Amino acid sequence: MATKEEQMWFRRFYEGTMLIKGWKHRMNEILQVIPPADREEMKEFLEKLGDKLGWEWAKDKKTTRIDNALLLKWGEDLKRARDKGPAAMVAEVYRLDAEVDDILSKT
């Protein structure tokens, strides 16, 4: 079970701050590129991905396997994919999910 501090950091990850866009904003950017017929399925996938990312990032910074540098890199990767169109965006989201799973599988 998450601590109160982890819950606070998770909310910040999801909601963002005045200076940093949160996962909700990032999801909306991604979904704008996805064809309307595929958006609901991708939204569900992104919510699960956001949970994995957010809860790991919210852990104590000494033990988390996902840090700010990774989040920034992945944000840039998603921006580049957005500029290439829907197929590139879908591929990048699935690649990111696989990378996250790989990181989380290592102890």
Residue pairs with C-beta under 8 A, 6 or more apart in sequence:
2 10
2 55
2 58
6 55
6 58
6 59
7 58
8 58
9 57
9 58
10 54
10 55
10 57
10 58
12 22
13 22
13 23
13 50
13 53
13 54
13 57
13 58
14 22
14 23
14 24
14 50
14 54
15 22
15 24
16 22
16 23
16 24
16 25
23 50
23 53
23 54
26 75
26 78
27 43
27 46
27 47
27 50
29 78
29 82
30 42
30 46
30 78
30 82
30 89
30 93
31 39
31 42
31 43
31 46
33 82
33 85
33 86
33 89
34 42
34 86
34 89
34 90
35 86
38 90
42 90
42 93
45 93
45 97
46 93
49 93
49 96
49 97
49 100
52 97
52 100
52 101
52 104
53 66
53 71
53 100
56 64
56 65
56 66
56 100
56 103
56 104
57 64
57 66
57 67
57 71
58 64
61 67
65 103
65 104
65 106
66 100
66 103
70 103
74 96
77 92
77 96
78 89
78 92
78 93
78 96
80 92
81 88
81 89
81 91
81 92
81 93
82 88
82 89
